[in-house]
Amino acid sequence: MSKKNYLWVREDFRIDDNPALYNICNIQEKIEAFFIYDEKKFKNRSAQRWWLHKTLVNFQNKLNNIGISFKVYADNEIVYIKKLIKNEKIDNFYYNAIARPDERLIENEIEKNLAIYDVNYEKFESNLLQDPFSVRKKDNTPFQVFTPYWRNAEEQYLKNKNFISKKITYKKSTIKEDNTAVLNLILPKKEWFEKFEKFWTPGEDMAKTLLKDFIKKKLLITAPIETFLLWKELLSFHHIWLLEKYHHKQYLKNAIKFLKKKLASENILMK
């Protein structure tokens, strides 16, 4: 009897460098991936809903192409997953954490229910350059000043080789799914968003293309990739650290500047 393996997709709309997806694929069994659209989270965010719709369609196609089912549901995340845990005998439940206080509360509630029903679950910190709680002073207290925090975080980051890209090898028969009904609920009612389509192409493939352009310009202009970073269609720091092989001082200088900015924002976010 095959096991029931669930992947909860949240903000990680990419195949590469996706630890939850990578690790659940290593089970080499059938995978049920799903995303829950909570309308309350996107109230008065029409532009974001357009992008979300596009990236969900793109991500669904990518998962279906390697034989992974991907469903999109309109519901409250806690309510839906509680019902899923209660009604299905889940063997494995994987997801990537989100480093925001409100999202941590959701994770805690879901983990309580997973524990009650004795479900094996794995949570991965995919969206942080470095876990702020793992970078501490010698006396095991947190840093109060960013500069020494950065030095220690950089050393630990390179030592752990977190920047090495991980690609999945999972491949089953291609499937074709239709989430049109729910996806149409996400799109704004007024079709003003059509003008966006002339300038933006959401999805992991375009994110990689823009990343290459970003690198060619010596990491000076971040605007084109910012939205892709927001939707986690790209984890640029994995690729940026690989620029070290070029031995180009300008590249490395700008890479460090870019990563310092990201690490500082993460440190603030976790407080």
Long-range contacts (C-beta under 8 A, 24 or more apart in sequence): 2-29, 2-30, 3-27, 3-29, 3-30, 3-91, 3-92, 4-32, 4-88, 4-89, 4-90, 4-91, 4-92, 5-29, 5-30, 5-31, 5-32, 5-91, 5-92, 5-93, 5-94, 6-31, 6-32, 6-33, 6-34, 6-84, 6-88, 6-90, 6-92, 6-93, 6-94, 7-31, 7-32, 7-33, 7-34, 7-68, 7-94, 7-95, 8-33, 8-34, 8-36, 8-81, 8-93, 8-94, 8-95, 9-33, 9-34, 9-35, 9-59, 9-70, 9-95, 10-35, 10-95, 10-96, 10-98, 10-103, 11-96, 11-98, 11-127, 11-231, 11-232, 12-96, 12-126, 12-127, 12-232, 13-55, 13-56, 13-58, 13-59, 13-203, 13-204, 13-231, 13-232, 13-233, 14-59, 14-204, 14-207, 14-232, 14-233, 14-234, 14-235, 15-62, 15-63, 15-66, 15-167, 15-168, 15-204, 16-165, 16-166, 16-167, 16-168, 16-204, 17-126, 17-165, 17-166, 17-235, 17-238, 18-96, 18-126, 18-168, 19-96, 19-124, 19-125, 19-126, 19-166, 20-94, 20-95, 20-96, 20-122, 20-123, 20-124, 20-126, 21-94, 21-168, 22-166, 22-167, 22-168, 23-94, 23-122, 23-124, 24-92, 24-94, 24-122, 25-168, 25-169, 25-170, 26-170, 27-92, 28-170, 30-69, 30-172, 31-68, 31-69, 31-170, 32-69, 32-71, 33-63, 33-68, 33-69, 33-70, 33-71, 34-70, 34-71, 34-72, 34-73, 35-70, 35-71, 35-72, 35-73, 36-72, 36-73, 36-74, 36-75, 36-76, 36-77, 36-80, 36-81, 37-72, 37-73, 37-74, 37-75, 37-182, 37-185, 37-186, 38-74, 38-75, 38-76, 38-77, 39-74, 39-185, 40-76, 42-186, 46-188, 46-190, 46-192, 46-193, 47-193, 47-196, 49-186, 49-187, 49-188, 50-187, 50-188, 50-193, 50-196, 51-196, 51-200, 51-202, 51-227, 51-231, 52-186, 52-231, 53-183, 53-186, 53-187, 54-201, 54-202, 54-203, 55-202, 55-203, 55-231, 55-233, 56-179, 56-183, 56-186, 57-183, 58-202, 58-203, 58-204, 58-205, 59-203, 59-204, 60-177, 60-179, 62-204, 64-174, 64-175, 64-176, 64-177, 65-174, 66-168, 66-170, 66-171, 66-172, 66-174, 67-170, 67-171, 67-172, 67-173, 67-174, 67-175, 68-170, 68-172, 68-175, 69-175, 69-177, 70-177, 70-179, 71-177, 71-179, 72-179, 72-182, 72-183, 73-182, 74-182, 74-185, 77-106, 77-110, 78-106, 78-109, 78-110, 81-110, 81-113, 82-110, 82-113, 85-113, 85-114, 85-116, 85-117, 85-119, 86-113, 86-117, 90-114, 90-117, 90-119, 91-119, 91-120, 92-119, 92-120, 92-121, 92-122, 93-119, 93-120, 93-121, 93-122, 94-121, 94-122, 94-123, 94-124, 95-121, 95-122, 95-123, 95-124, 96-123, 96-124, 96-125, 96-126, 96-127, 97-123, 97-124, 97-125, 97-126, 97-127, 98-127, 99-125, 99-127, 99-128, 99-266, 99-269, 99-270, 100-269, 126-232, 126-235, 127-232, 127-235, 128-266, 129-153, 129-157, 129-162, 129-237, 129-259, 129-262, 129-263, 129-266, 130-156, 130-157, 130-162, 130-263, 130-266, 132-266, 132-267, 132-270, 133-270, 146-264, 146-267, 149-267, 150-260, 150-263, 150-264, 153-263, 154-256, 154-259, 157-241, 158-241, 162-238, 163-237, 163-238, 163-239, 163-240, 163-241, 163-242, 164-238, 165-238, 165-239, 165-242, 200-227, 202-227, 202-228, 202-231, 202-233, 203-233, 204-233, 204-234, 207-233, 207-234, 208-234, 210-234, 211-236, 211-239, 215-239, 215-240, 215-243, 215-251, 218-248, 218-250, 218-251, 218-254, 219-243, 219-251, 219-254, 219-255, 219-257, 219-258, 220-254, 222-258, 237-262
